[in-house]
Amino acid sequence: MKKLGIFFLSIFLIAFTSACNKSEESNAKNGVPKDENVELTFMMWGNEAHQEVYNGLIKKFNEKHPNIKVKMESVPFPDYQQKITVLAAGRELPDVGWVAERMVPQFMDNDILEDVSSFKKDQEYNIDDFFPTTLELFEKDDHLYGIPFSTPPMVLFYNKDLFVNAGEKTPNEHVEAGTWTWEQFEKSAKAISSDGVYGANLFRDWNTWIALLSHTWSYGGDLFNKDQTKFTWNSPEGVESLKMLDRMMFTDKSHPKAGEQVSFESGKIGMFFDVYSYVSRAREVKDFTFDIAPLPEGPEGRFPMLGQAGYSVFKGSKHPEEAKELLKFFTSEEGIKATSTFFVPPRESVLASDEFINQPNNPPKESIQKAVLDEMDNARLQAGHTNWQKIDSAIQFGFDELFGELKEPEEILKGMEEKINPLME
């Protein structure tokens, strides 16, 4: 009888141990917090002000998930896509990271983005609060591979004092009068230029040429054809875009030459093209009054470039469920409200909120309405392609020829076309 009791006790202990092991395995699989700590890497290209906001968000995330440590890394934007590509090759990708619109096609093609379609079923998360168009970039074959956090159209930041001192109408006054065209933009840039002061700068840095596409679009041209199998910037519209830049740089001298480091914040740039997120730096301006305005328009209308950035969980994460929890927190209403300090929010509830509109040192509310909210329907996504890095390099080579006055715009665009079309086949 005693042996029989020991036998049944042994069976019970084996069954109990097996059940515990299965429970632990299930918990690990589903990302349930365990005693040991988990470390996630979050990669982005933000500046110090952005990082400060994320430090606050990460602190709040840690209050809910004390065992999950988040290490943040920042990589300069021009190097970011290449950095992710190298990390993917070495299987050292971050757990969560920022992704820009031009990167998404390549990352999807390389199959390095984790599916987060499960977010759609989470009623508390409320994915219906996102504008549907903001999710399209991250959707493929009914799956979701990322969540947006920023959908800013490009706007024109301008130094109001330079216009007033030159006796010129401001861009917003031209918008009200219906005269804010690209031709007027050139005239205004020339009129407010003086020794050491340039009327305009179309480049965030000398590798970022994308603002010129808004000029091409407004005249009916485009970078690629609709199915992205052909480079189409070698067109009358594209030629005129490069000729405008050439005139401003070398004839009117109303635009800095390549290599000159003159910032808008210095007060020596009259008009500066960038997405709305640049407002985080513009708010620090104290030596002059700045404002924002819509981009100039052409015969076909006004088409600002829509910069879009989001978060993705990268494949290969050792802690995919915890990474998804971080992504879910960053893109919750609380997270999007925090980042709306700098970014145009994709959640409808936040876009209409005071947290977005009434930031300290923001442009006037009516300017945000005209340049940002009213232009969302006109904005176009920056072109993306699986071979974007090689295409971008070929375009930058062409701009180097323009900057060095080595070739005419027609020859430059023809050279781009010859290099890029084989990359698109």
DRENZA-343941 format. One record per residue (C-alpha): residue in three letters; x, y, z. Coordinates in Angstrom, 1 decimal, decimal comma. Each point is the difference from the previous one (the first is absolute). Layout:
BEGIN
<site aa="ALA" x="X" y="Y" z="Z"/>
...
//
This chain:
BEGIN
<site aa="MET" x="0,0" y="0,0" z="0,0"/>
<site aa="LYS" x="2,9" y="2,3" z="0,9"/>
<site aa="LYS" x="1,6" y="-0,7" z="-3,4"/>
<site aa="LEU" x="-3,2" y="0,7" z="-1,8"/>
<site aa="GLY" x="-0,3" y="3,3" z="1,7"/>
<site aa="ILE" x="3,6" y="0,9" z="-1,0"/>
<site aa="PHE" x="-0,8" y="-1,0" z="-3,6"/>
<site aa="PHE" x="-3,0" y="2,3" z="-0,2"/>
<site aa="LEU" x="1,9" y="2,8" z="1,7"/>
<site aa="SER" x="2,7" y="-0,3" z="-2,6"/>
<site aa="ILE" x="-2,5" y="0,1" z="-2,8"/>
<site aa="PHE" x="-1,5" y="3,1" z="1,5"/>
<site aa="LEU" x="3,3" y="1,8" z="0,3"/>
<site aa="ILE" x="1,0" y="-0,8" z="-3,6"/>
<site aa="ALA" x="-3,4" y="1,2" z="-1,3"/>
<site aa="PHE" x="0,3" y="3,2" z="2,2"/>
<site aa="THR" x="3,6" y="0,7" z="-1,3"/>
<site aa="SER" x="-1,1" y="-0,6" z="-3,6"/>
<site aa="ALA" x="-2,9" y="2,4" z="0,4"/>
<site aa="CYS" x="2,2" y="2,7" z="1,5"/>
<site aa="ASN" x="2,5" y="-0,4" z="-2,8"/>
<site aa="LYS" x="-2,7" y="0,4" z="-2,6"/>
<site aa="SER" x="-1,3" y="3,0" z="1,9"/>
<site aa="GLU" x="3,4" y="1,6" z="0,0"/>
<site aa="GLU" x="0,5" y="-0,7" z="-3,6"/>
<site aa="SER" x="-3,4" y="1,5" z="-0,8"/>
<site aa="ASN" x="0,9" y="3,1" z="2,0"/>
<site aa="ALA" x="3,3" y="0,4" z="-1,7"/>
<site aa="LYS" x="-1,6" y="-0,4" z="-3,4"/>
<site aa="ASN" x="-2,7" y="2,6" z="0,8"/>
<site aa="GLY" x="2,4" y="2,5" z="1,5"/>
<site aa="VAL" x="-1,4" y="-0,3" z="3,6"/>
<site aa="PRO" x="2,3" y="1,7" z="2,4"/>
<site aa="LYS" x="2,5" y="-2,3" z="1,7"/>
<site aa="ASP" x="2,4" y="0,6" z="2,9"/>
<site aa="GLU" x="3,0" y="0,6" z="-2,3"/>
<site aa="ASN" x="0,3" y="3,3" z="-1,7"/>
<site aa="VAL" x="-0,5" y="0,6" z="-3,7"/>
<site aa="GLU" x="1,9" y="2,6" z="-2,0"/>
<site aa="LEU" x="-1,4" y="1,5" z="-3,2"/>
<site aa="THR" x="1,9" y="2,2" z="-2,4"/>
<site aa="PHE" x="-1,9" y="3,0" z="-1,6"/>
<site aa="MET" x="1,7" y="1,7" z="-2,9"/>
<site aa="MET" x="-0,9" y="3,4" z="-1,5"/>
<site aa="TRP" x="1,5" y="3,0" z="-1,7"/>
<site aa="GLY" x="-1,4" y="2,7" z="2,2"/>
<site aa="ASN" x="1,8" y="3,0" z="1,5"/>
<site aa="GLU" x="0,5" y="0,7" z="3,7"/>
<site aa="ALA" x="-3,4" y="1,6" z="0,5"/>
<site aa="HIS" x="-1,6" y="-3,2" z="-1,5"/>
<site aa="GLN" x="2,1" y="-2,2" z="2,2"/>
<site aa="GLU" x="-1,1" y="1,9" z="3,1"/>
<site aa="VAL" x="-3,7" y="-0,7" z="-0,8"/>
<site aa="TYR" x="0,8" y="-3,7" z="-0,6"/>
<site aa="ASN" x="1,9" y="-0,2" z="3,3"/>
<site aa="GLY" x="-3,2" y="1,2" z="1,7"/>
<site aa="LEU" x="-2,1" y="-2,6" z="-1,9"/>
<site aa="ILE" x="2,4" y="-2,8" z="0,8"/>
<site aa="LYS" x="-0,2" y="0,9" z="3,6"/>
<site aa="LYS" x="-3,8" y="-0,2" z="-0,1"/>
<site aa="PHE" x="0,3" y="-3,4" z="-1,8"/>
<site aa="ASN" x="2,3" y="-1,3" z="2,7"/>
<site aa="GLU" x="-2,6" y="0,9" z="2,7"/>
<site aa="LYS" x="-2,3" y="-2,5" z="-1,7"/>
<site aa="HIS" x="2,7" y="-2,5" z="-1,0"/>
<site aa="PRO" x="2,7" y="0,3" z="2,7"/>
<site aa="ASN" x="1,9" y="-3,0" z="-1,3"/>
<site aa="ILE" x="0,4" y="1,4" z="-3,6"/>
<site aa="LYS" x="3,0" y="2,3" z="-0,5"/>
<site aa="VAL" x="0,1" y="2,1" z="-3,2"/>
<site aa="LYS" x="3,3" y="1,1" z="-1,4"/>
<site aa="MET" x="-0,4" y="2,9" z="-2,5"/>
<site aa="GLU" x="2,5" y="0,6" z="-2,8"/>
<site aa="SER" x="0,0" y="2,9" z="-2,5"/>
<site aa="VAL" x="1,5" y="-0,2" z="-3,5"/>
<site aa="PRO" x="0,2" y="3,0" z="-2,3"/>
<site aa="PHE" x="-2,8" y="-0,2" z="-2,6"/>
<site aa="PRO" x="2,3" y="-0,1" z="-3,1"/>
<site aa="ASP" x="1,7" y="-3,1" z="1,4"/>
<site aa="TYR" x="-3,1" y="-1,7" z="1,5"/>
<site aa="GLN" x="-1,2" y="-2,2" z="-2,9"/>
<site aa="GLN" x="3,5" y="-1,3" z="-0,7"/>
<site aa="LYS" x="0,5" y="-0,6" z="3,7"/>
<site aa="ILE" x="-3,2" y="-2,2" z="0,2"/>
<site aa="THR" x="1,1" y="-1,8" z="-3,1"/>
<site aa="VAL" x="3,4" y="-0,8" z="1,5"/>
<site aa="LEU" x="-1,5" y="-1,1" z="3,3"/>
<site aa="ALA" x="-2,5" y="-2,2" z="-1,8"/>
<site aa="ALA" x="2,9" y="-1,8" z="-1,9"/>
<site aa="GLY" x="1,7" y="-0,6" z="3,4"/>
<site aa="ARG" x="-3,3" y="-1,1" z="1,7"/>
<site aa="GLU" x="0,4" y="2,8" z="2,5"/>
<site aa="LEU" x="-3,1" y="2,1" z="-0,7"/>
<site aa="PRO" x="-1,5" y="2,1" z="2,8"/>
<site aa="ASP" x="-3,3" y="-1,2" z="1,5"/>
<site aa="VAL" x="-2,0" y="3,1" z="-0,9"/>
<site aa="GLY" x="1,0" y="2,8" z="-2,3"/>
<site aa="TRP" x="-1,1" y="3,0" z="-1,9"/>
<site aa="VAL" x="-0,6" y="-0,5" z="-3,8"/>
<site aa="ALA" x="-0,5" y="2,7" z="-2,6"/>
<site aa="GLU" x="-2,3" y="-0,3" z="-3,1"/>
<site aa="ARG" x="3,0" y="-0,4" z="-2,4"/>
<site aa="MET" x="1,3" y="-3,0" z="2,1"/>
<site aa="VAL" x="-3,1" y="-2,0" z="0,3"/>
<site aa="PRO" x="-0,1" y="-1,6" z="-3,5"/>
<site aa="GLN" x="3,6" y="-1,3" z="0,4"/>
<site aa="PHE" x="-0,6" y="-1,2" z="3,6"/>
<site aa="MET" x="-3,2" y="-1,8" z="-1,1"/>
<site aa="ASP" x="1,8" y="-1,5" z="-3,0"/>
<site aa="ASN" x="2,8" y="-1,2" z="2,3"/>
<site aa="ASP" x="-2,6" y="-1,5" z="2,4"/>
<site aa="ILE" x="1,5" y="1,6" z="3,1"/>
<site aa="LEU" x="-3,2" y="1,5" z="1,4"/>
<site aa="GLU" x="-2,2" y="-1,9" z="2,5"/>
<site aa="ASP" x="-3,7" y="-0,4" z="-0,5"/>
<site aa="VAL" x="-2,0" y="2,1" z="2,5"/>
<site aa="SER" x="-3,5" y="-0,7" z="-1,4"/>
<site aa="SER" x="-1,1" y="-1,1" z="3,4"/>
<site aa="PHE" x="-0,2" y="3,6" z="1,0"/>
<site aa="LYS" x="-3,2" y="0,3" z="-2,1"/>
<site aa="LYS" x="-1,8" y="-2,4" z="2,3"/>
<site aa="ASP" x="0,9" y="2,0" z="3,2"/>
<site aa="GLN" x="-3,1" y="2,1" z="0,8"/>
<site aa="GLU" x="1,8" y="2,0" z="2,7"/>
<site aa="TYR" x="2,7" y="0,9" z="-2,5"/>
<site aa="ASN" x="-2,6" y="1,3" z="-2,4"/>
<site aa="ILE" x="1,7" y="-0,1" z="-3,4"/>
<site aa="ASP" x="-3,1" y="1,6" z="-1,5"/>
<site aa="ASP" x="1,3" y="3,3" z="1,5"/>
<site aa="PHE" x="2,7" y="0,0" z="-2,6"/>
<site aa="PHE" x="-0,7" y="1,7" z="-3,3"/>
<site aa="PRO" x="-0,3" y="-3,0" z="-2,4"/>
<site aa="THR" x="2,4" y="1,7" z="-2,6"/>
<site aa="THR" x="2,7" y="0,1" z="2,6"/>
<site aa="LEU" x="0,1" y="-3,8" z="0,3"/>
<site aa="GLU" x="0,1" y="-0,7" z="-3,7"/>
<site aa="LEU" x="3,8" y="0,2" z="-0,2"/>
<site aa="PHE" x="0,3" y="-2,8" z="2,5"/>
<site aa="GLU" x="-2,6" y="-2,3" z="-1,4"/>
<site aa="LYS" x="0,8" y="-2,9" z="-2,4"/>
<site aa="ASP" x="-2,2" y="-3,0" z="-0,8"/>
<site aa="ASP" x="-2,4" y="0,8" z="2,8"/>
<site aa="HIS" x="2,8" y="0,0" z="2,6"/>
<site aa="LEU" x="1,3" y="3,0" z="2,0"/>
<site aa="TYR" x="3,8" y="0,5" z="0,4"/>
<site aa="GLY" x="0,2" y="3,3" z="1,9"/>
<site aa="ILE" x="-1,9" y="2,8" z="1,6"/>
<site aa="PRO" x="0,5" y="3,7" z="-1,0"/>
<site aa="PHE" x="0,8" y="2,7" z="2,5"/>
<site aa="SER" x="0,6" y="2,9" z="-2,3"/>
<site aa="THR" x="-1,7" y="1,1" z="-3,2"/>
<site aa="PRO" x="1,2" y="3,6" z="-0,6"/>
<site aa="PRO" x="-0,3" y="1,8" z="-3,3"/>
<site aa="MET" x="2,9" y="2,1" z="-1,0"/>
<site aa="VAL" x="-0,5" y="3,7" z="0,9"/>
<site aa="LEU" x="1,8" y="3,2" z="-0,6"/>
<site aa="PHE" x="1,6" y="1,5" z="3,1"/>
<site aa="TYR" x="0,8" y="3,7" z="-0,5"/>
<site aa="ASN" x="1,7" y="2,8" z="1,8"/>
<site aa="LYS" x="-2,8" y="2,6" z="0,3"/>
<site aa="ASP" x="2,4" y="2,8" z="0,9"/>
<site aa="LEU" x="2,0" y="-0,2" z="-3,3"/>
<site aa="PHE" x="-3,2" y="0,5" z="-2,0"/>
<site aa="VAL" x="-1,2" y="2,9" z="2,1"/>
<site aa="ASN" x="3,4" y="1,7" z="-0,1"/>
<site aa="ALA" x="0,2" y="-0,4" z="-3,8"/>
<site aa="GLY" x="-3,6" y="1,4" z="-0,4"/>
<site aa="GLU" x="-1,1" y="-3,3" z="-1,6"/>
<site aa="LYS" x="-3,2" y="-1,9" z="0,5"/>
<site aa="THR" x="0,4" y="-3,1" z="2,1"/>
<site aa="PRO" x="-0,8" y="-3,5" z="-1,4"/>
<site aa="ASN" x="-3,2" y="-0,1" z="2,0"/>
<site aa="GLU" x="-1,1" y="3,4" z="-1,4"/>
<site aa="HIS" x="0,6" y="-1,3" z="-3,5"/>
<site aa="VAL" x="-2,0" y="-3,2" z="0,9"/>
<site aa="GLU" x="-2,9" y="2,3" z="1,0"/>
<site aa="ALA" x="0,3" y="2,0" z="-3,2"/>
<site aa="GLY" x="0,2" y="-3,2" z="-2,2"/>
<site aa="THR" x="3,5" y="1,0" z="-1,2"/>
<site aa="TRP" x="2,2" y="-2,5" z="1,7"/>
<site aa="THR" x="1,4" y="-1,7" z="-3,1"/>
<site aa="TRP" x="3,5" y="-1,4" z="-0,7"/>
<site aa="GLU" x="0,7" y="3,0" z="-2,1"/>
<site aa="GLN" x="-0,9" y="2,3" z="2,9"/>
<site aa="PHE" x="2,1" y="-2,2" z="2,3"/>
<site aa="GLU" x="3,1" y="0,7" z="-2,2"/>
<site aa="LYS" x="-0,7" y="3,7" z="0,0"/>
<site aa="SER" x="-0,5" y="0,1" z="3,7"/>
<site aa="ALA" x="3,2" y="-1,9" z="0,7"/>
<site aa="LYS" x="2,0" y="2,4" z="-2,2"/>
<site aa="ALA" x="-1,7" y="3,1" z="1,6"/>
<site aa="ILE" x="0,9" y="-1,0" z="3,6"/>
<site aa="SER" x="3,6" y="-1,1" z="-0,7"/>
<site aa="SER" x="2,9" y="2,1" z="1,0"/>
<site aa="ASP" x="3,7" y="-0,4" z="0,9"/>
<site aa="GLY" x="0,2" y="-3,2" z="2,1"/>
<site aa="VAL" x="-3,8" y="-0,5" z="-0,1"/>
<site aa="TYR" x="-1,6" y="-2,4" z="-2,4"/>
<site aa="GLY" x="-3,7" y="0,2" z="-1,0"/>
<site aa="ALA" x="-0,6" y="-3,7" z="0,1"/>
<site aa="ASN" x="1,4" y="-3,5" z="0,6"/>
<site aa="LEU" x="-1,6" y="-3,1" z="-1,5"/>
<site aa="PHE" x="2,4" y="-2,4" z="1,7"/>
<site aa="ARG" x="-0,2" y="-1,3" z="3,5"/>
<site aa="ASP" x="3,5" y="-1,4" z="-0,7"/>
<site aa="TRP" x="1,9" y="-0,2" z="-3,2"/>
<site aa="ASN" x="-1,2" y="-3,6" z="-0,5"/>
<site aa="THR" x="-3,7" y="0,8" z="0,4"/>
<site aa="TRP" x="-1,3" y="1,2" z="-3,4"/>
<site aa="ILE" x="-3,6" y="-1,2" z="0,4"/>
<site aa="ALA" x="-1,5" y="3,5" z="0,5"/>
<site aa="LEU" x="0,5" y="0,6" z="-3,8"/>
<site aa="LEU" x="-2,5" y="-2,7" z="-0,8"/>
<site aa="SER" x="-2,8" y="2,3" z="1,2"/>
<site aa="HIS" x="0,9" y="2,4" z="-2,7"/>
<site aa="THR" x="0,0" y="-2,7" z="-2,6"/>
<site aa="TRP" x="-3,4" y="-1,4" z="1,2"/>
<site aa="SER" x="-1,6" y="3,4" z="-0,1"/>
<site aa="TYR" x="0,9" y="0,2" z="-3,8"/>
<site aa="GLY" x="-1,3" y="-3,5" z="-0,7"/>
<site aa="GLY" x="3,2" y="-2,0" z="0,1"/>
<site aa="ASP" x="1,2" y="-2,8" z="2,3"/>
<site aa="LEU" x="3,1" y="-1,9" z="1,0"/>
<site aa="PHE" x="-1,2" y="-3,5" z="-1,1"/>
<site aa="ASN" x="-2,9" y="-1,3" z="-2,1"/>
<site aa="LYS" x="-3,0" y="-1,4" z="2,0"/>
<site aa="ASP" x="1,1" y="-3,6" z="0,1"/>
<site aa="GLN" x="3,6" y="1,2" z="0,9"/>
<site aa="THR" x="1,7" y="-1,8" z="-2,9"/>
<site aa="LYS" x="1,4" y="3,1" z="-1,7"/>
<site aa="PHE" x="1,8" y="3,2" z="1,1"/>
<site aa="THR" x="-2,0" y="2,9" z="-1,4"/>
<site aa="TRP" x="1,7" y="3,1" z="1,5"/>
<site aa="ASN" x="1,8" y="0,5" z="-3,3"/>
<site aa="SER" x="-2,9" y="2,1" z="-1,2"/>
<site aa="PRO" x="-0,8" y="3,7" z="-0,7"/>
<site aa="GLU" x="-1,4" y="0,2" z="3,5"/>
<site aa="GLY" x="3,1" y="-1,6" z="1,5"/>
<site aa="VAL" x="2,4" y="2,2" z="-2,0"/>
<site aa="GLU" x="-1,9" y="3,1" z="1,2"/>
<site aa="SER" x="0,4" y="-1,0" z="3,6"/>
<site aa="LEU" x="3,8" y="-0,3" z="-0,4"/>
<site aa="LYS" x="0,1" y="3,2" z="-2,0"/>
<site aa="MET" x="-1,8" y="1,8" z="2,8"/>
<site aa="LEU" x="2,6" y="-1,2" z="2,5"/>
<site aa="ASP" x="2,9" y="0,9" z="-2,3"/>
<site aa="ARG" x="-1,4" y="3,5" z="-0,5"/>
<site aa="MET" x="-0,4" y="0,6" z="3,7"/>
<site aa="MET" x="3,5" y="-1,3" z="0,9"/>
<site aa="PHE" x="2,1" y="1,5" z="-2,8"/>
<site aa="THR" x="-2,0" y="2,9" z="-1,6"/>
<site aa="ASP" x="-2,1" y="1,5" z="2,8"/>
<site aa="LYS" x="2,3" y="-1,2" z="2,8"/>
<site aa="SER" x="-3,1" y="-0,4" z="2,1"/>
<site aa="HIS" x="0,8" y="-3,6" z="1,0"/>
<site aa="PRO" x="3,1" y="-1,3" z="1,8"/>
<site aa="LYS" x="2,5" y="-1,9" z="-2,1"/>
<site aa="ALA" x="0,7" y="-3,7" z="0,9"/>
<site aa="GLY" x="2,2" y="-0,4" z="3,0"/>
<site aa="GLU" x="-1,0" y="3,3" z="1,6"/>
<site aa="GLN" x="-1,3" y="-0,6" z="3,6"/>
<site aa="VAL" x="-2,5" y="2,7" z="0,5"/>
<site aa="SER" x="-2,9" y="-1,0" z="2,2"/>
<site aa="PHE" x="-3,5" y="1,5" z="0,2"/>
<site aa="GLU" x="0,4" y="0,6" z="3,7"/>
<site aa="SER" x="3,0" y="2,3" z="-0,6"/>
<site aa="GLY" x="-2,4" y="2,5" z="-1,6"/>
<site aa="LYS" x="1,9" y="-0,1" z="-3,3"/>
<site aa="ILE" x="-2,5" y="-2,0" z="-1,9"/>
<site aa="GLY" x="-3,3" y="1,6" z="-1,0"/>
<site aa="MET" x="-2,0" y="-3,1" z="-1,0"/>
<site aa="PHE" x="0,8" y="-3,6" z="0,9"/>
<site aa="PHE" x="-1,7" y="-3,2" z="-1,3"/>
<site aa="ASP" x="-0,5" y="-2,8" z="2,5"/>
<site aa="VAL" x="-2,7" y="-2,3" z="1,5"/>
<site aa="TYR" x="-2,0" y="1,5" z="2,9"/>
<site aa="SER" x="2,1" y="-2,0" z="2,5"/>
<site aa="TYR" x="2,8" y="2,6" z="-0,4"/>
<site aa="VAL" x="-2,2" y="2,2" z="2,1"/>
<site aa="SER" x="1,7" y="-1,5" z="3,1"/>
<site aa="ARG" x="3,1" y="1,9" z="-1,0"/>
<site aa="ALA" x="-1,7" y="3,0" z="-1,3"/>
<site aa="ARG" x="-1,7" y="0,5" z="3,4"/>
<site aa="GLU" x="3,4" y="0,8" z="1,4"/>
<site aa="VAL" x="0,5" y="3,1" z="-2,2"/>
<site aa="LYS" x="0,2" y="3,1" z="2,0"/>
<site aa="ASP" x="1,7" y="2,6" z="-2,2"/>
<site aa="PHE" x="-2,8" y="0,3" z="-2,6"/>
<site aa="THR" x="-3,7" y="-0,8" z="-0,5"/>
<site aa="PHE" x="-0,7" y="-3,2" z="-2,0"/>
<site aa="ASP" x="-3,1" y="-1,3" z="-1,6"/>
<site aa="ILE" x="-1,1" y="-2,8" z="-2,3"/>
<site aa="ALA" x="-1,8" y="0,1" z="-3,3"/>
<site aa="PRO" x="-1,2" y="-2,4" z="-2,7"/>
<site aa="LEU" x="2,4" y="-0,8" z="-2,8"/>
<site aa="PRO" x="-0,3" y="2,0" z="-3,3"/>
<site aa="GLU" x="-2,4" y="-1,3" z="-2,6"/>
<site aa="GLY" x="0,4" y="-0,6" z="-3,8"/>
<site aa="PRO" x="-2,5" y="-0,4" z="-2,9"/>
<site aa="GLU" x="-1,1" y="-3,5" z="1,3"/>
<site aa="GLY" x="-0,4" y="1,1" z="3,6"/>
<site aa="ARG" x="2,0" y="-0,3" z="3,3"/>
<site aa="PHE" x="1,5" y="-3,3" z="1,0"/>
<site aa="PRO" x="2,1" y="-0,1" z="3,1"/>
<site aa="MET" x="2,0" y="-3,2" z="0,6"/>
<site aa="LEU" x="-1,5" y="-2,1" z="2,8"/>
<site aa="GLY" x="2,7" y="-1,2" z="2,3"/>
<site aa="GLN" x="-1,1" y="-3,1" z="1,8"/>
<site aa="ALA" x="1,8" y="-1,8" z="2,8"/>
<site aa="GLY" x="-1,1" y="-2,9" z="2,1"/>
<site aa="TYR" x="1,2" y="-2,7" z="2,3"/>
<site aa="SER" x="0,6" y="-3,7" z="-0,8"/>
<site aa="VAL" x="0,9" y="-3,0" z="1,9"/>
<site aa="PHE" x="3,0" y="-1,7" z="-1,7"/>
<site aa="LYS" x="0,1" y="-3,7" z="-0,7"/>
<site aa="GLY" x="2,5" y="-2,0" z="2,0"/>
<site aa="SER" x="-0,8" y="1,7" z="3,3"/>
<site aa="LYS" x="0,7" y="-2,3" z="3,0"/>
<site aa="HIS" x="-3,0" y="1,6" z="1,7"/>
<site aa="PRO" x="-2,6" y="0,6" z="-2,7"/>
<site aa="GLU" x="-3,0" y="0,2" z="2,3"/>
<site aa="GLU" x="1,7" y="2,6" z="2,3"/>
<site aa="ALA" x="1,0" y="1,9" z="-3,1"/>
<site aa="LYS" x="-3,6" y="0,1" z="-1,2"/>
<site aa="GLU" x="-1,1" y="1,3" z="3,5"/>
<site aa="LEU" x="2,5" y="2,8" z="-0,4"/>
<site aa="LEU" x="-1,2" y="0,8" z="-3,5"/>
<site aa="LYS" x="-3,6" y="-0,1" z="1,3"/>
<site aa="PHE" x="0,8" y="2,5" z="2,8"/>
<site aa="PHE" x="1,9" y="2,4" z="-2,3"/>
<site aa="THR" x="-3,0" y="0,1" z="-2,4"/>
<site aa="SER" x="-2,7" y="0,1" z="2,7"/>
<site aa="GLU" x="-1,9" y="3,3" z="0,3"/>
<site aa="GLU" x="2,3" y="0,8" z="3,0"/>
<site aa="GLY" x="3,1" y="-0,7" z="-2,1"/>
<site aa="ILE" x="-1,2" y="1,9" z="-3,1"/>
<site aa="LYS" x="-1,0" y="3,0" z="2,2"/>
<site aa="ALA" x="3,5" y="0,1" z="1,4"/>
<site aa="THR" x="1,7" y="0,0" z="-3,4"/>
<site aa="SER" x="-2,4" y="2,4" z="-1,5"/>
<site aa="THR" x="2,2" y="2,7" z="1,6"/>
<site aa="PHE" x="2,0" y="-0,5" z="-3,2"/>
<site aa="PHE" x="-1,9" y="-2,2" z="-2,4"/>
<site aa="VAL" x="-3,3" y="0,3" z="-1,9"/>
<site aa="PRO" x="-2,1" y="-2,7" z="1,7"/>
<site aa="PRO" x="-1,6" y="-2,9" z="-1,9"/>
<site aa="ARG" x="-2,7" y="-0,5" z="2,6"/>
<site aa="GLU" x="-3,1" y="2,1" z="-0,7"/>
<site aa="SER" x="-0,6" y="0,6" z="3,8"/>
<site aa="VAL" x="3,4" y="1,6" z="0,4"/>
<site aa="LEU" x="0,1" y="2,0" z="-3,2"/>
<site aa="ALA" x="-2,9" y="2,1" z="1,3"/>
<site aa="SER" x="1,4" y="0,3" z="3,5"/>
<site aa="ASP" x="1,5" y="3,0" z="1,8"/>
<site aa="GLU" x="3,1" y="-2,1" z="0,7"/>
<site aa="PHE" x="0,8" y="0,3" z="-3,8"/>
<site aa="ILE" x="-1,2" y="3,5" z="-0,8"/>
<site aa="ASN" x="1,0" y="2,0" z="3,1"/>
<site aa="GLN" x="3,6" y="-0,9" z="0,6"/>
<site aa="PRO" x="2,2" y="2,8" z="1,4"/>
<site aa="ASN" x="1,6" y="2,2" z="-2,7"/>
<site aa="ASN" x="-2,0" y="-1,7" z="-2,7"/>
<site aa="PRO" x="-0,9" y="1,9" z="-3,2"/>
<site aa="PRO" x="-3,5" y="1,6" z="0,2"/>
<site aa="LYS" x="-2,9" y="-2,3" z="0,0"/>
<site aa="GLU" x="-1,3" y="1,4" z="-3,3"/>
<site aa="SER" x="3,4" y="-0,7" z="-1,6"/>
<site aa="ILE" x="0,0" y="-3,6" z="1,1"/>
<site aa="GLN" x="-3,6" y="-0,3" z="-1,4"/>
<site aa="LYS" x="1,0" y="1,3" z="-3,4"/>
<site aa="ALA" x="3,5" y="-1,6" z="-0,4"/>
<site aa="VAL" x="-0,6" y="-3,4" z="1,7"/>
<site aa="LEU" x="-3,6" y="-1,0" z="0,5"/>
<site aa="ASP" x="-1,4" y="1,5" z="-3,2"/>
<site aa="GLU" x="2,8" y="-1,5" z="-2,1"/>
<site aa="MET" x="-0,3" y="-3,6" z="1,2"/>
<site aa="ASP" x="-2,3" y="-0,9" z="-2,9"/>
<site aa="ASN" x="2,4" y="1,5" z="-2,6"/>
<site aa="ALA" x="3,1" y="-1,6" z="1,4"/>
<site aa="ARG" x="1,8" y="-2,8" z="-1,8"/>
<site aa="LEU" x="2,1" y="-2,8" z="1,4"/>
<site aa="GLN" x="3,7" y="0,1" z="-0,9"/>
<site aa="ALA" x="0,8" y="-2,6" z="-2,6"/>
<site aa="GLY" x="1,5" y="-3,3" z="1,3"/>
<site aa="HIS" x="1,5" y="-2,9" z="-1,7"/>
<site aa="THR" x="1,8" y="-3,2" z="0,9"/>
<site aa="ASN" x="3,2" y="1,4" z="-1,6"/>
<site aa="TRP" x="-0,5" y="3,4" z="1,5"/>
<site aa="GLN" x="3,5" y="0,3" z="1,4"/>
<site aa="LYS" x="1,6" y="-0,5" z="-3,4"/>
<site aa="ILE" x="-2,6" y="2,3" z="-1,7"/>
<site aa="ASP" x="0,7" y="2,7" z="2,6"/>
<site aa="SER" x="3,7" y="-0,3" z="-0,5"/>
<site aa="ALA" x="-0,4" y="0,5" z="-3,8"/>
<site aa="ILE" x="-2,2" y="3,1" z="0,6"/>
<site aa="GLN" x="2,5" y="1,4" z="2,5"/>
<site aa="PHE" x="2,8" y="-0,4" z="-2,5"/>
<site aa="GLY" x="-2,1" y="2,0" z="-2,5"/>
<site aa="PHE" x="-0,5" y="2,8" z="2,6"/>
<site aa="ASP" x="3,8" y="0,0" z="0,6"/>
<site aa="GLU" x="0,4" y="0,8" z="-3,7"/>
<site aa="LEU" x="-2,5" y="2,9" z="0,3"/>
<site aa="PHE" x="1,6" y="1,3" z="3,2"/>
<site aa="GLY" x="3,4" y="0,0" z="-1,8"/>
<site aa="GLU" x="-1,4" y="1,6" z="-3,1"/>
<site aa="LEU" x="1,3" y="-2,9" z="-2,0"/>
<site aa="LYS" x="-3,0" y="-0,7" z="-2,2"/>
<site aa="GLU" x="-3,3" y="1,6" z="-1,0"/>
<site aa="PRO" x="-3,3" y="-1,3" z="1,6"/>
<site aa="GLU" x="-1,0" y="-1,8" z="-3,2"/>
<site aa="GLU" x="3,3" y="-2,0" z="-0,1"/>
<site aa="ILE" x="-0,2" y="-0,7" z="3,8"/>
<site aa="LEU" x="-3,5" y="-1,5" z="-0,2"/>
<site aa="LYS" x="0,9" y="-2,0" z="-3,1"/>
<site aa="GLY" x="3,0" y="-1,5" z="2,0"/>
<site aa="MET" x="-2,3" y="-0,8" z="2,9"/>
<site aa="GLU" x="-2,5" y="-1,8" z="-2,3"/>
<site aa="GLU" x="2,8" y="-2,1" z="-1,6"/>
<site aa="LYS" x="1,2" y="-1,1" z="3,5"/>
<site aa="ILE" x="-3,4" y="-0,5" z="1,7"/>
<site aa="ASN" x="-2,2" y="-1,7" z="-2,6"/>
<site aa="PRO" x="2,0" y="-3,3" z="0,1"/>
<site aa="LEU" x="-0,4" y="0,1" z="3,8"/>
<site aa="MET" x="-3,8" y="0,0" z="-0,4"/>
<site aa="GLU" x="-0,4" y="-2,9" z="-2,4"/>
//
